[in-house]
Amino acid sequence: MAIKCLYIFKDITEISSLINILDEMNWKIEKEYLKDRVSFYSKTVLFKKLKSDFLLKKLSIWPLKDEEVITWMDTLTLVSRVMLQLFKSGVQTNKISLVMEYPIVFGNHMRTDYLLIYDRLIIVLEFGMFNQDEKRSEERYTKKLQESNSYRQIIDNLLKPGVDVVNYVMIYRPEFSKVSNSKIISNIEYNQLELQKLTNFIKHLVKLQDNCAPLYQLEYLESIL
């Protein structure tokens, strides 16, 4: 039985088709208001595809806001960077599945941004962008963390024991100003640091999963002789 969601990427190559389109568009995480970005990008092929696929799969009882589609394009960019970092660090990304926009069963129509699945590990991954001062960024993180905790608890309660369900929230910053046609270097550096933290978090949990594997434990027994 298929999982109801926007997309399931079963390895890094499956997500690359969407990322390639974003690359061709020279996609940037822009600081302009989402409604203004919608006006500019709503006619693009990828925007139409994401919106059409979401509506076709009937993933929500609520009307889809066009601004949400823009955030999907932003977060796909971020997720692709994480997957690339994981691959370069030696993680077997071909064993990682990504579930995008997953309506939680018995979740009162709530949807997770992403589920990252590896063996018996599920990471509930939520993103949020702030474009304000530090106080607002803390409020944004707290709100997203509360949502993420709720998602994790609901999923964890429904699954059999033995599956580790954890959650992670990353707040990111806009990296480009369309008005001035310039990069926001400080925000790019900030995002790089936050993405590295997320990568390290995933690597740590993947290693814990690998250490529980029977083959690893047999190999470990050989090493202590």
TORKOL-4160 file (C-alpha; in steps of 0.2 Angstrom, whole numbers, padded with zeros to 4 digits, m for minus):
225
<pt num="1" X="0000" Y="0000" Z="0000"/>
<pt num="2" X="0007" Y="0017" Z="m0005"/>
<pt num="3" X="0011" Y="0031" Z="0007"/>
<pt num="4" X="0000" Y="0046" Z="0005"/>
<pt num="5" X="0011" Y="0061" Z="0002"/>
<pt num="6" X="0017" Y="0073" Z="m0011"/>
<pt num="7" X="0033" Y="0063" Z="m0016"/>
<pt num="8" X="0043" Y="0049" Z="m0010"/>
<pt num="9" X="0062" Y="0050" Z="m0014"/>
<pt num="10" X="0069" Y="0033" Z="m0011"/>
<pt num="11" X="0087" Y="0038" Z="m0015"/>
<pt num="12" X="0097" Y="0054" Z="m0019"/>
<pt num="13" X="0095" Y="0051" Z="m0038"/>
<pt num="14" X="0076" Y="0052" Z="m0037"/>
<pt num="15" X="0076" Y="0069" Z="m0029"/>
<pt num="16" X="0089" Y="0075" Z="m0042"/>
<pt num="17" X="0076" Y="0077" Z="m0056"/>
<pt num="18" X="0067" Y="0091" Z="m0046"/>
<pt num="19" X="0084" Y="0099" Z="m0041"/>
<pt num="20" X="0090" Y="0099" Z="m0059"/>
<pt num="21" X="0075" Y="0110" Z="m0063"/>
<pt num="22" X="0078" Y="0121" Z="m0049"/>
<pt num="23" X="0096" Y="0123" Z="m0055"/>
<pt num="24" X="0091" Y="0127" Z="m0072"/>
<pt num="25" X="0080" Y="0141" Z="m0065"/>
<pt num="26" X="0095" Y="0147" Z="m0055"/>
<pt num="27" X="0084" Y="0146" Z="m0040"/>
<pt num="28" X="0088" Y="0157" Z="m0025"/>
<pt num="29" X="0081" Y="0158" Z="m0007"/>
<pt num="30" X="0075" Y="0176" Z="m0009"/>
<pt num="31" X="0071" Y="0189" Z="0004"/>
<pt num="32" X="0056" Y="0196" Z="m0005"/>
<pt num="33" X="0039" Y="0193" Z="0002"/>
<pt num="34" X="0032" Y="0176" Z="m0003"/>
<pt num="35" X="0017" Y="0184" Z="m0011"/>
<pt num="36" X="0029" Y="0194" Z="m0023"/>
<pt num="37" X="0039" Y="0178" Z="m0026"/>
<pt num="38" X="0023" Y="0169" Z="m0031"/>
<pt num="39" X="0019" Y="0183" Z="m0044"/>
<pt num="40" X="0036" Y="0180" Z="m0051"/>
<pt num="41" X="0037" Y="0161" Z="m0051"/>
<pt num="42" X="0019" Y="0155" Z="m0052"/>
<pt num="43" X="0020" Y="0152" Z="m0071"/>
<pt num="44" X="0036" Y="0142" Z="m0070"/>
<pt num="45" X="0035" Y="0123" Z="m0075"/>
<pt num="46" X="0041" Y="0117" Z="m0058"/>
<pt num="47" X="0028" Y="0128" Z="m0048"/>
<pt num="48" X="0014" Y="0122" Z="m0059"/>
<pt num="49" X="0020" Y="0104" Z="m0057"/>
<pt num="50" X="0021" Y="0104" Z="m0038"/>
<pt num="51" X="0004" Y="0113" Z="m0036"/>
<pt num="52" X="m0004" Y="0101" Z="m0048"/>
<pt num="53" X="0003" Y="0085" Z="m0040"/>
<pt num="54" X="m0003" Y="0091" Z="m0023"/>
<pt num="55" X="m0020" Y="0095" Z="m0028"/>
<pt num="56" X="m0022" Y="0079" Z="m0038"/>
<pt num="57" X="m0017" Y="0069" Z="m0023"/>
<pt num="58" X="m0029" Y="0078" Z="m0012"/>
<pt num="59" X="m0017" Y="0079" Z="0002"/>
<pt num="60" X="m0027" Y="0092" Z="0012"/>
<pt num="61" X="m0045" Y="0098" Z="0016"/>
<pt num="62" X="m0039" Y="0116" Z="0016"/>
<pt num="63" X="m0035" Y="0126" Z="0001"/>
<pt num="64" X="m0017" Y="0126" Z="m0004"/>
<pt num="65" X="m0009" Y="0143" Z="m0003"/>
<pt num="66" X="0003" Y="0147" Z="m0017"/>
<pt num="67" X="0015" Y="0154" Z="m0005"/>
<pt num="68" X="0017" Y="0136" Z="0002"/>
<pt num="69" X="0023" Y="0130" Z="m0015"/>
<pt num="70" X="0037" Y="0143" Z="m0015"/>
<pt num="71" X="0043" Y="0136" Z="0002"/>
<pt num="72" X="0043" Y="0119" Z="m0005"/>
<pt num="73" X="0055" Y="0125" Z="m0018"/>
<pt num="74" X="0066" Y="0133" Z="m0005"/>
<pt num="75" X="0067" Y="0118" Z="0006"/>
<pt num="76" X="0070" Y="0106" Z="m0008"/>
<pt num="77" X="0086" Y="0116" Z="m0011"/>
<pt num="78" X="0091" Y="0114" Z="0007"/>
<pt num="79" X="0087" Y="0096" Z="0008"/>
<pt num="80" X="0097" Y="0092" Z="m0008"/>
<pt num="81" X="0112" Y="0101" Z="0000"/>
<pt num="82" X="0110" Y="0090" Z="0016"/>
<pt num="83" X="0109" Y="0074" Z="0005"/>
<pt num="84" X="0125" Y="0079" Z="m0004"/>
<pt num="85" X="0134" Y="0083" Z="0012"/>
<pt num="86" X="0129" Y="0066" Z="0019"/>
<pt num="87" X="0134" Y="0057" Z="0003"/>
<pt num="88" X="0151" Y="0066" Z="0003"/>
<pt num="89" X="0154" Y="0061" Z="0022"/>
<pt num="90" X="0151" Y="0042" Z="0018"/>
<pt num="91" X="0133" Y="0040" Z="0023"/>
<pt num="92" X="0124" Y="0027" Z="0012"/>
<pt num="93" X="0111" Y="0039" Z="0005"/>
<pt num="94" X="0104" Y="0026" Z="m0006"/>
<pt num="95" X="0097" Y="0018" Z="0010"/>
<pt num="96" X="0088" Y="0035" Z="0015"/>
<pt num="97" X="0071" Y="0038" Z="0009"/>
<pt num="98" X="0063" Y="0056" Z="0010"/>
<pt num="99" X="0044" Y="0058" Z="0011"/>
<pt num="100" X="0038" Y="0075" Z="0007"/>
<pt num="101" X="0022" Y="0084" Z="0013"/>
<pt num="102" X="0016" Y="0069" Z="0023"/>
<pt num="103" X="m0002" Y="0071" Z="0030"/>
<pt num="104" X="m0001" Y="0062" Z="0047"/>
<pt num="105" X="m0013" Y="0048" Z="0050"/>
<pt num="106" X="m0025" Y="0053" Z="0064"/>
<pt num="107" X="m0016" Y="0070" Z="0064"/>
<pt num="108" X="m0031" Y="0081" Z="0062"/>
<pt num="109" X="m0025" Y="0085" Z="0044"/>
<pt num="110" X="m0008" Y="0091" Z="0049"/>
<pt num="111" X="0007" Y="0088" Z="0037"/>
<pt num="112" X="0025" Y="0086" Z="0040"/>
<pt num="113" X="0038" Y="0095" Z="0029"/>
<pt num="114" X="0048" Y="0079" Z="0027"/>
<pt num="115" X="0051" Y="0062" Z="0034"/>
<pt num="116" X="0069" Y="0056" Z="0033"/>
<pt num="117" X="0069" Y="0037" Z="0034"/>
<pt num="118" X="0084" Y="0025" Z="0037"/>
<pt num="119" X="0082" Y="0007" Z="0043"/>
<pt num="120" X="0071" Y="0009" Z="0059"/>
<pt num="121" X="0074" Y="0028" Z="0061"/>
<pt num="122" X="0062" Y="0041" Z="0056"/>
<pt num="123" X="0067" Y="0059" Z="0057"/>
<pt num="124" X="0052" Y="0072" Z="0057"/>
<pt num="125" X="0061" Y="0086" Z="0048"/>
<pt num="126" X="0053" Y="0104" Z="0049"/>
<pt num="127" X="0059" Y="0120" Z="0041"/>
<pt num="128" X="0055" Y="0138" Z="0044"/>
<pt num="129" X="0062" Y="0154" Z="0037"/>
<pt num="130" X="0064" Y="0170" Z="0046"/>
<pt num="131" X="0067" Y="0187" Z="0039"/>
<pt num="132" X="0066" Y="0197" Z="0055"/>
<pt num="133" X="0076" Y="0201" Z="0070"/>
<pt num="134" X="0083" Y="0188" Z="0082"/>
<pt num="135" X="0068" Y="0189" Z="0094"/>
<pt num="136" X="0056" Y="0184" Z="0080"/>
<pt num="137" X="0068" Y="0170" Z="0075"/>
<pt num="138" X="0067" Y="0163" Z="0092"/>
<pt num="139" X="0048" Y="0164" Z="0092"/>
<pt num="140" X="0048" Y="0156" Z="0075"/>
<pt num="141" X="0059" Y="0141" Z="0081"/>
<pt num="142" X="0049" Y="0138" Z="0096"/>
<pt num="143" X="0033" Y="0138" Z="0086"/>
<pt num="144" X="0040" Y="0126" Z="0074"/>
<pt num="145" X="0048" Y="0115" Z="0087"/>
<pt num="146" X="0031" Y="0113" Z="0096"/>
<pt num="147" X="0023" Y="0108" Z="0080"/>
<pt num="148" X="0037" Y="0096" Z="0076"/>
<pt num="149" X="0036" Y="0088" Z="0094"/>
<pt num="150" X="0017" Y="0085" Z="0091"/>
<pt num="151" X="0020" Y="0077" Z="0074"/>
<pt num="152" X="0034" Y="0066" Z="0082"/>
<pt num="153" X="0022" Y="0060" Z="0096"/>
<pt num="154" X="0008" Y="0056" Z="0085"/>
<pt num="155" X="0018" Y="0046" Z="0073"/>
<pt num="156" X="0028" Y="0037" Z="0087"/>
<pt num="157" X="0012" Y="0032" Z="0096"/>
<pt num="158" X="0005" Y="0023" Z="0080"/>
<pt num="159" X="0021" Y="0013" Z="0076"/>
<pt num="160" X="0027" Y="m0003" Z="0083"/>
<pt num="161" X="0041" Y="m0003" Z="0097"/>
<pt num="162" X="0058" Y="m0003" Z="0089"/>
<pt num="163" X="0056" Y="0011" Z="0077"/>
<pt num="164" X="0065" Y="0027" Z="0083"/>
<pt num="165" X="0055" Y="0043" Z="0079"/>
<pt num="166" X="0064" Y="0059" Z="0082"/>
<pt num="167" X="0062" Y="0077" Z="0076"/>
<pt num="168" X="0073" Y="0091" Z="0070"/>
<pt num="169" X="0069" Y="0109" Z="0066"/>
<pt num="170" X="0080" Y="0120" Z="0055"/>
<pt num="171" X="0076" Y="0139" Z="0054"/>
<pt num="172" X="0085" Y="0146" Z="0038"/>
<pt num="173" X="0088" Y="0163" Z="0031"/>
<pt num="174" X="0085" Y="0171" Z="0014"/>
<pt num="175" X="0101" Y="0171" Z="0004"/>
<pt num="176" X="0098" Y="0183" Z="m0010"/>
<pt num="177" X="0090" Y="0200" Z="m0013"/>
<pt num="178" X="0081" Y="0201" Z="m0030"/>
<pt num="179" X="0078" Y="0219" Z="m0028"/>
<pt num="180" X="0097" Y="0223" Z="m0027"/>
<pt num="181" X="0102" Y="0207" Z="m0037"/>
<pt num="182" X="0115" Y="0203" Z="m0023"/>
<pt num="183" X="0119" Y="0188" Z="m0012"/>
<pt num="184" X="0117" Y="0190" Z="0007"/>
<pt num="185" X="0133" Y="0183" Z="0012"/>
<pt num="186" X="0130" Y="0183" Z="0031"/>
<pt num="187" X="0114" Y="0173" Z="0028"/>
<pt num="188" X="0123" Y="0161" Z="0016"/>
<pt num="189" X="0136" Y="0157" Z="0030"/>
<pt num="190" X="0122" Y="0155" Z="0043"/>
<pt num="191" X="0113" Y="0142" Z="0032"/>
<pt num="192" X="0129" Y="0133" Z="0029"/>
<pt num="193" X="0132" Y="0131" Z="0048"/>
<pt num="194" X="0114" Y="0126" Z="0051"/>
<pt num="195" X="0115" Y="0113" Z="0037"/>
<pt num="196" X="0131" Y="0106" Z="0044"/>
<pt num="197" X="0122" Y="0104" Z="0061"/>
<pt num="198" X="0108" Y="0095" Z="0053"/>
<pt num="199" X="0120" Y="0084" Z="0043"/>
<pt num="200" X="0129" Y="0080" Z="0059"/>
<pt num="201" X="0113" Y="0076" Z="0068"/>
<pt num="202" X="0108" Y="0064" Z="0054"/>
<pt num="203" X="0125" Y="0056" Z="0053"/>
<pt num="204" X="0125" Y="0053" Z="0072"/>
<pt num="205" X="0108" Y="0044" Z="0071"/>
<pt num="206" X="0112" Y="0034" Z="0056"/>
<pt num="207" X="0128" Y="0028" Z="0065"/>
<pt num="208" X="0117" Y="0022" Z="0080"/>
<pt num="209" X="0106" Y="0013" Z="0068"/>
<pt num="210" X="0121" Y="0004" Z="0060"/>
<pt num="211" X="0129" Y="0000" Z="0076"/>
<pt num="212" X="0113" Y="m0010" Z="0080"/>
<pt num="213" X="0114" Y="m0020" Z="0065"/>
<pt num="214" X="0118" Y="m0039" Z="0067"/>
<pt num="215" X="0132" Y="m0038" Z="0055"/>
<pt num="216" X="0140" Y="m0024" Z="0063"/>
<pt num="217" X="0139" Y="m0032" Z="0080"/>
<pt num="218" X="0147" Y="m0048" Z="0074"/>
<pt num="219" X="0161" Y="m0038" Z="0066"/>
<pt num="220" X="0163" Y="m0029" Z="0083"/>
<pt num="221" X="0165" Y="m0046" Z="0092"/>
<pt num="222" X="0179" Y="m0050" Z="0080"/>
<pt num="223" X="0188" Y="m0034" Z="0084"/>
<pt num="224" X="0188" Y="m0037" Z="0103"/>
<pt num="225" X="0197" Y="m0054" Z="0102"/>
